[in-house]
């Protein structure tokens, strides 16, 4: 549903390592480095992640503002939510809601929430009715 998201991160190497580990259980394993000089003037360098071809999640270096974004990543199962949550915690995330049903949305809405190393709110989510 979303074409792409850019997150500004304070430490690219740390964030690349974190997202490589945290997104792998979701099958998001494609990586691309985009050199900003190949774009219009002032375009930032980008580090991208994707799945099955498209690259839609991008990191750029700068001053992080974790209040500015919440990113929900699609999981293919509750087990994938659990694995992504565990991988993120192992890679340095802070718990922001252990995996489980989010009854305030729907009894079939299963998610795990973390804060990445810059404090961005991430959600790994499985919605059975969308699969």
C-alpha positions in Angstrom: 0.0 0.0 0.0 2.9 2.4 0.7 5.4 3.0 -2.1 8.3 4.1 0.1 9.3 5.5 3.5 12.5 7.5 4.4 13.7 7.5 8.0 16.5 9.9 9.0 18.9 8.1 11.3 21.8 9.3 13.4 24.2 6.4 12.7 23.8 4.7 9.3 26.1 1.7 10.0 24.2 1.0 13.3 20.8 1.4 11.6 21.8 -0.8 8.6 22.9 -3.6 11.0 19.8 -3.2 13.1 17.3 -3.2 10.2 19.2 -6.0 8.4 18.6 -8.2 11.5 15.1 -7.0 12.4 13.6 -7.2 8.9 15.1 -10.6 7.8 12.4 -12.7 9.5 9.8 -10.8 7.4 11.7 -11.7 4.2 12.9 -8.1 3.7 16.4 -8.9 2.7 17.1 -7.0 -0.5 19.6 -4.1 0.1 20.4 -1.1 -2.2 22.7 1.8 -1.7 21.7 4.9 -3.6 24.3 7.6 -4.1 22.7 11.0 -3.8 24.9 12.5 -6.4 22.9 10.5 -9.0 19.8 12.4 -8.2 18.8 16.0 -8.3 20.9 18.6 -6.4 20.8 18.1 -2.6 19.4 14.5 -2.9 20.6 12.5 0.2 22.5 9.2 0.0 20.0 6.4 0.8 20.3 2.9 2.2 17.3 0.8 1.0 15.6 -2.4 2.0 13.0 -4.4 0.1 11.3 -7.7 -0.5 10.8 -9.6 -3.8 12.2 -6.7 -5.9 10.8 -3.4 -4.8 12.8 -1.3 -2.4 10.5 0.7 -0.2 12.1 1.3 3.1 15.0 3.8 3.1 17.5 5.2 5.6 19.2 8.5 5.3 21.8 10.1 7.6 20.8 13.2 9.7 19.3 14.3 12.9 16.7 11.7 14.0 13.3 12.8 15.3 11.6 9.7 16.5 8.3 11.5 17.1 8.0 12.0 13.4 7.3 8.4 12.3 5.7 5.1 13.0 6.4 2.3 10.6 4.3 -0.9 10.4 5.9 -3.8 8.6 3.7 -6.6 7.2 4.4 -10.1 8.5 3.1 -13.3 6.9 2.2 -15.0 10.1 2.1 -14.6 13.9 5.3 -16.6 14.0 7.0 -14.0 11.7 5.8 -11.2 14.0 7.4 -13.1 17.0 10.6 -13.7 15.0 10.9 -10.1 13.9 10.2 -8.8 17.4 12.8 -11.1 18.9 15.4 -10.2 16.2 14.8 -6.5 16.7 15.2 -6.8 20.5 18.4 -8.9 20.0 19.7 -6.2 17.6 19.2 -3.4 20.1 15.6 -2.4 20.0 13.6 -1.4 23.1 10.3 -3.2 23.8 7.2 -1.1 23.0 4.6 -3.8 23.2 5.3 -7.5 23.3 3.8 -9.6 20.5 0.1 -10.4 20.9 -3.4 -9.6 19.8 -4.3 -5.9 19.6 -7.9 -6.3 20.7 -8.4 -2.5 20.6 -8.1 -2.8 16.8 -9.4 -6.3 16.0 -9.1 -9.7 17.6 -7.3 -10.9 14.5 -4.8 -8.0 14.6 -1.5 -9.5 15.9 1.6 -7.3 16.4 4.8 -6.7 18.2 6.1 -3.2 18.8 9.6 -1.9 19.4 11.6 1.3 19.4 14.6 1.2 17.1 18.1 2.5 18.2 17.0 6.1 17.3 13.7 5.7 19.1 11.5 5.3 16.1 8.2 3.3 16.7 8.2 0.1 14.7 5.4 -2.4 14.4 5.6 -5.9 13.0 2.0 -6.8 12.2 0.0 -9.8 10.9 -3.7 -9.2 9.9 -5.1 -12.5 9.0 -7.9 -11.0 7.0 -5.4 -9.4 4.6 -3.6 -12.6 3.7 
